[in-house]
Amino acid sequence: MKSTVETLSPTRVRLAIEVPFVELEPSLKKAYREIGQQVQVPGFRRGKVPAAVIDQRVGRGAVLNEAVQEAIPQNILAAVREHDLKTLGRPEVEITEFNDGDSLNFTAEVDVRPEITLPDPASIEVTVDELQIDDTEIDEQVKSLRERFATLKTVERAAQDGDFVQIDLNATVDGEDVPGGSATNLSHEVGSQQLLPGLDEAVVGLAAGESATFTTQLVGGDFAGKDAEVTVTVRTVKEKELPELDDEFAQLASEFDTLEELRADVRERITKGKRVEQIYAARDKALEQLVAAAEVPAPEGVVREEVESRKQAMIDQLERIGASLEEYLAAEEKTEEQIDEELTTAATDGVKIQLLLDTLADAEDVQVSDDEFGHEIVHRAQRAGMPPQQYYDQLVRSGAAGAVFGDVRRGKALASVMERITIKDAAGNPVTLDALKAEADETHDHDHEH
């Protein structure tokens, strides 16, 4: 096999490969074997059909084609090794010349990892928002906790916003009952807008045993899009009673003895969350600066594959919830071209960051231990709700185990960058990685508990 490489751009090369016919012999023999297993010829056992008979029955051209399809990837791999290329994505192959008995000549265009000059992470300085906590944020969290411990008490009065009611519903169109349009003893929070448009307004002012009729447009079934007359009858009205905000509530709702201790804990959790947000903002800004400083180019083929992958994932996700891309576009008031543009921008940024971190990992010889890789597999398996071994086997079968390994390696390279950059808040105060490390330790401990 002879090969030459031509640089088309900083991220793409064209390999020209010539394979003498004699080197195709092993692939040709394999093709005859495999086709011989598939064809049945009277007078010959399966797998024992002579080549001449296969040529007659199937055609020499079909056998040559099978041999070539197997030989091409093998020879691309050999050429990539010979020229020490770091390829990305799938090659685009074109057979330029091939006749039976002659050399196979073909070209393969493929994206390659560009040469990147890395800036010193210590030269990167980012500014994030100042960490500020308002008492109203703590009040909101405590209010939410208080709502979870509310009790319902039946009242002898008309329903108001915020009450819970038990109701019966019956819908008719032009005096006819709507199939599936009646329900009994439904529980509903007045003012929540959770059921039919117009229901909340009709229920306000009704006491137990009272009814009202309102008009609403149906969205499903045979009468979709038509106006229906809906009669609602209130069975019971219940008022939400919230516990007093005192030390007794703190003991009921938490492990703390006083309301002051509970509020202090809420403040600490909000603070920790905001510190983690600061670090993530710093990470994004640092990567943006590094990619710009290194002038990282984005290989078009890899970006194209990434866009296709992301778009397919989006379509699959929509299908799982019973929606289509067309419905999503209508709801978002966007065209497919706009979505493609957004996906291309996101994929381009993502690919550039990957290339930067891969280069950094190589430059610093970042290694991934079996424990680190195993921990990531366990973590991803938990998120997918699968046993780790089953998840790993599935990764190996789909050829995606290497991608996960690459993610872990890039993660370690990113961690080393974050330790060297300078992070300050808008007031000029230094921001440390302690919050993120504390969160990582908690996650790690939590994983071990399970």
Disulfide bonds with the S-S distance in Angstrom:
none
